[in-house]
Amino acid sequence: MVVAVDGCLPDPTAPGYHLAVNLERQQVTTPFGEVLAFAVDLFRKRCLLQGLDDISLTLQHVAEIRTFEEQRKLAEPWLFSP
């Protein structure tokens, strides 16, 4: 676990300030070349790396959703009548 402590890094508003964040390796590289590790939930990491939001995650299961809806219409047709 990395804990930020005031004064450990240069002022982020200073000209030329640069942090490099590598999500795949879960590392932050400071302006001094120091490499700091950070933790991230594996599911969130995958979503960030693949550009997935809640909708795109749901759309990955479109075939299963359609199958469920078709079966539900057969089992409970009164829910779908006007």
N, C-alpha and C positions, 0 to 999 in steps of 0.2 A: 504494500500500500504506500502510495506517495502522498505526503502531506505538504502543502505549500506553506512556507514560512516567510513572512514579510522580510524583505531585504536579501533574500537568497538569490534572486534573479535581478537582472538590470530592470530599470523602469520600462515597462512595456510601451510607454508613450514616447520613449526616446527614439530619435531617428535611427534607422537601420536595425531596430530590434527585430529578431526573427526566431521563432520556435518552429521546429520541424516535427510534425506529428505523423507517425507511421502506425496506422490503425492495424494493419495486418500483423505487425510485430509487437504491437501494443507498447510503443516506445515514443518518448518525447525527447528531442535533442535540443539542448539549450544553446544559446549563443556562444558558450564556452566549450561546446563539444561534449558536454556531459550528457549521458544517455540515461533517462529515467524510465522505468517501467510503470505501466498503469494497468489496472484490471478493468475488464469490460465483459458484461454478460455475453456468452457465446451467441445467443439468439440475436441480440441487438447488434453485435459485431457483424454477423452475417447479413442482417438487414441493411446496415449502413454500407457495407462493401458492395452489396448487390443492388443498392438503390431501391429497396423495397419499403413501401409504406403499408398501412393496414389494407387498403384496397387492392394493391398488387399482390399482397399475401393471400387475400381471399380469392382473387382471380386465378391463382395457381391451382385451385380446387374446383374449377368451374364444372368439370365433368361429374365429380361426386355430388355437387350441389344439384345439378340437373337431374341426376338419378334419384336423389332423395326427394326432390319436388315431384317427379313423375310417380314415384311410389306412394307419396303422400296423397296425391290426387286420386289414385286408385283406392287407397285405404279409407280416405275421408273426403269423398266427393262433395259433401254438403258444405265444406269450408270454401269451395271454389265456385259455387253456383251464385248467380246474381240475385 
